[in-house]
Amino acid sequence: MHRFWKSLFPLLAAFVLCAAAGCAPADPAPVQEDSAGPETTVFDCGGMQAGIPTQYLDLLLIETDSPEAAANGGWLPLLYVREKASVEAAEANWGDSSGIGFLFGINALDQAALERHLCSDGSGVRIFAKGGDRYYAMVCPTDVQFYRGDGTIDTESADWKQWEVLCALGEQVCGDFITRNGLTPYDESAFWEREFTYDGNHAYVNYYPYFTFDGDKRIWDTLVLSQPARQGEGGIWCVERYYDTSGNVYPWFPDSGMAAADYYAELQAACDAGRQPELLTPLGAAKHFEEQEYGLRETLPESFSPADGVDFAYIETNQRINRLLSSLYFDREVDSLELLDCMGVFTPDNWGVLGRSHYGSDWWTPLRAALEEAAVGQGQETRDRDMMRLYLSSHGQFEEAIAGFLQAQQNADPAVFDAVLSEFSQADQARLQAALIPTNA
């Protein structure tokens, strides 16, 4: 949340800048006849040109900015398009059309703004082009800003059909914007498909966010670190991205007001001069990241540990049980063997994530009922094996409940149960056999 709002604010401020300035449309260039399509009216937008199909101009309010407009947080508004009917209806009813009628806009942004965008959730923003040291973003509302006087939306009405046509103009205008200004198309997916943000050396550190509070090390984020300025000895380390317990990947660029390459070059120079030596090791850089860059929270040395990589088995199990538990919450059918297959690879760490992520909800009641139902059935050997593994990873009330399921399995088919039991180590067999003794014995 901290990361998202810091990244979104400059974008919102840029919109406010354009609207508050009362930017009038620039004098359009003469209507251009395009043999490949309809007539287009061209608007000057901060030194760039945007073409909008002339047939829709009477339905739109178009605002443009000039090259002299000050960019806010690296975002420079170039084009801001609203539906005239929605704006006029809001003005007539309320005397104010703020937040009404917005269809799409085009903003220019610099490298630092692009990097902060990549750190946000990206809602309503698509970077579609690049030219020189600038990127260009199409911005759309994240809510429906259609409005008529009665406040209702009739999706079968002519007004709504018109609104849908106008909304679709954004992609058309952006495509024309690329061609008209000689830009290169840009696809953000190329960034997300990369394994790393930077080339070169990489290291991994697990960060335990709850260790400072209660010593819990079952839950961790995996920080991916790299050397962005210089490789090898003497090069600083930085966190370039991290994975949470559910496998979500969050890239990180410093919120410094400058491009990351420039920022890290300055930090490297500072380290070369003897300042901030903690950045010369992955553990030191991880601690700096959590305490001073992203988390802004107190940590302890034990809050971090080196890792060999991202534990995808841990992540996948967390993902699977959350999907299954979501189905149980809503009384959807869950395959019993699938549930056991998931929980049969549980570790105490997965139990920890499950408890923390569903804290405050009654998640154990539906899960316990599903496990009880899954204990006996077709494929008993597989059911026994997964339940035994689950028992060995459990503790407390979970261990007590699963012991009862083991007893039911033994009663269902003692021969199969004993054969599966023999697969485990002597120590695990002793623990499992102890679970088979009734508590009232």
Secondary structure, DSSP 8 states (H G I E B T S, - for coil): -HHHHHHHHHHHHHHHHHHHTT---------B--TTSS-EEEEEETTEEEEEEGGGGGGEEEEE--TTS--BTTEEEEEEEEEHHHHHHHHHHHS--TTSSEEEEEEEE-HHHHHHHHHS--TTEEEEEEETTEEEEEE--SS-----TT----TTSHHHHHHHHHHHHHHHHHHHHHHHHT-EE--THHHHH-S-SSSS-EEEEEE-TTHHHH---S--EEEEEE-SS--STT---EEEEEE-TT--EEE----SSS-HHHHHHHHHHHHHTT--GGGGSHHHHHHHIIIIISS-----GGGEEEESS--HHHHHHHHHHHHHHHHHHTT----HHHHHHHHTT--HHHHHHHHHHTTTS--HHHHHHHHHHHSSSSSHHHHHHHHHHHHHH--HHHHHHHHHHHHHHHHH-HHHHHHHHTTS-HHHHHHHHHHTS-TT-
